[in-house]
Structures are given as C-alpha cells and as structure tokens.
Amino acid sequence: MIEIDGSFGEGGGEILRTSLTLSALTGKPFKMYNIRAKREKPGLQRQHLAAVRVVKQLCNAVTKGDYLGSTELVFVPGRPLEEGEITYDVGSAGSVTLISVAAIPILLNRNVKLTLIGGTDVPKSPPIDYIRLVYMRILEMIGVKGNVILVKRGHYPRGGGIIRLEDFKGDPHKFEITKFGELQKVIGIAHVSSLPQHIAERERSSAVQVLRRITDNIEIELDVRINESEGTGITLAAIGESTMGADSLGEKGKRAEKVGEEAAISLISELKSGGAVDSHMSDMLMVYASLFGGKFVGAKLTSHASTNYEIIKKFVNRQIEVKGDSPFTFEAK
C-alpha cells in the first residue's frame, strides 16, 4: 500500500485528488495521513469528501476514514464502474470543477454519466468555463473528447450549481505539446447570474481594451442568467497551436472593469511565459502525460505542479523528468 503524507509540499486538496484518480486507474491502494494538516480547517472538508465519495463509486473502492474532518484515509480501489449514472451534491459551494478534473480520466470509455451539484464559479478553483474553453480543448489534442454540460451556475457562498459529465471517449496517445505557436484569436465568456447584464458587458469591454494590445480577433460571449446564485466572472482562452486560459471572478466591492482587466492581463502574462499550456493546466496535464506518455511545456512550475509531480511518481512506473521553472518542461517516457 502506498503511503502519502498529505501535508507534503503544497499540502492541499490536489494531493488527495491526484491520488484518488491514479489509484482508481492503476489499481494501487493508498493510505494518506496528515490530510490538509497545514490548512486553517484541516482534514476532509465537503469538497474533498465529495471527491473521495465520487471516485469511490466510480471504482467500487473500499474506504476507511471518509468523513468530514478526517485527517487520515485508506482507499482500496475495486473494479471500475462500466455503466450507470451518479449524482453527487457537495452540500456547499465546494468546487465541482476540481471534482470533475479528478473524475474525467476515470470516466474515459465508460458508459457512466456524472452529475455534480455545488460551486461552478468559486475562488481558488477553475471556473466551469475554463474547463469548457481550455481544459477540454487540450484533452482533444491528446485524443479525448467528452461533454461538459453547464446546467446551472453556482457561486460562493450559495452554491447550487449543476454540471453534467458524459460521453467521454477516445484513444489517448503519447503527445507532445511544446509550443503555443502564433496567436490566432482570443475567445471567452463573461457571465452574470441574478445581477444586471451591464456588469458582464463592462467586464467584456474592459478585457477587450487590454487584449487589443496583442490581437484584434476577440470573441467574448455574454452568458446572462436569472434565478441562479448571485455572481459574475469572465474566462478567456487564447487559441494558437495550443490553448491557454485565464479568468477572474467578481466579488463585492470589485468593479466589473477590474474583473475584465485582471483576466486579460493574466492571459497576456501566460502567453509571454513561453509555455505551451498555462500554469493552471500544467499540473492537470501531468496526470495524462504520466498515464499515456507525453511531453509538454508549462508556463510556470507552481507549488501545485511540483507537489503533483511527486505524487504521480508514487503511482506511475514511467521515467519522469521536470526541467526549468518558468517555463518548465515535463516529460513522461
């Protein structure tokens, strides 16, 4: 059984999510202790417990310690679920996108539909539009297609968002994503839920003003919703040979113009890094490179990425090399 110190490195929920995914796919059980020990609220919180429970169902695992606040977990994967429907309510505004990133590799080529209820656009996690505009485009580059359906948005603190994951198919292959190439265009989505439409319009206008420093080919849609949890934000994706993304969420007292400007400046920074994928995609792509063989250049070797690299080595029997910092090269042979 693989033993993992959950306080290692970045010491957050990503250690747990990566371990769950790789355990389910490799069949290797693990024991994790000191889960989120350095955090203000240590142990499994609702979002982390949701990831455990969802992956548990996806691979018929036997577990010990999967309860709120637990700082120790034993996870023994069983036979993968081949078909069925799973619905899981996080019970808070906990990020459903982070749970989906853990689940999607396991859903591949299985007739399983997964519905998640919780936060779709919340701090410290990729917004749902990043998953749709950036993450899924990168997966298509390595041979994976699937549907990420946004049914309802959920913002902090109310949550209540709904996404559905289905029809993930493909034949993932060894890949090489080492250059972004020439910028073709920037696409994006500015959204508001239960707020005036002009907020999203101002976010878009502000982002466009900044993005014109690098291109005039800009297509940012508006997504205006009512009777959903109150919130707003913008997600941008730069399209070249690869795809890079950036985003910003609104918050009380933060002007819409600032939200749009933040996302645009962040995207330009990612593009200037020399990476082929952005700093957020880098740690997520490591899992696929390690499973199927791959090489990519990431914008920045974040603490999340460094920690992920160490966890991956415990589960996957490949020669893995990481070179550089900003940008950095990850290769799994």
Secondary structure as GFF3:
##gff-version 3
##sequence-region A 1 333
A	DSSP	beta_strand	2	5	.	.	.	ID=ss1
A	DSSP	alpha_helix	13	26	.	.	.	ID=ss2
A	DSSP	beta_strand	30	33	.	.	.	ID=ss3
A	DSSP	alpha_helix	46	58	.	.	.	ID=ss4
A	DSSP	beta_strand	62	64	.	.	.	ID=ss5
A	DSSP	beta_strand	72	76	.	.	.	ID=ss6
A	DSSP	beta_strand	83	89	.	.	.	ID=ss7
A	DSSP	alpha_helix	96	107	.	.	.	ID=ss8
A	DSSP	beta_strand	111	118	.	.	.	ID=ss9
A	DSSP	alpha_helix	128	130	.	.	.	ID=ss10
A	DSSP	pi_helix	131	135	.	.	.	ID=ss11
A	DSSP	alpha_helix	136	141	.	.	.	ID=ss12
A	DSSP	beta_strand	144	152	.	.	.	ID=ss13
A	DSSP	beta_strand	161	170	.	.	.	ID=ss14
A	DSSP	beta_strand	175	177	.	.	.	ID=ss15
A	DSSP	beta_strand	185	193	.	.	.	ID=ss16
A	DSSP	alpha_helix	197	211	.	.	.	ID=ss17
A	DSSP	beta_strand	218	225	.	.	.	ID=ss18
A	DSSP	beta_strand	231	239	.	.	.	ID=ss19
A	DSSP	beta_strand	243	249	.	.	.	ID=ss20
A	DSSP	alpha_helix	256	272	.	.	.	ID=ss21
A	DSSP	alpha_helix	279	292	.	.	.	ID=ss22
A	DSSP	beta_strand	294	298	.	.	.	ID=ss23
A	DSSP	alpha_helix	303	315	.	.	.	ID=ss24
A	DSSP	beta_strand	320	324	.	.	.	ID=ss25
A	DSSP	beta_strand	328	332	.	.	.	ID=ss26
###
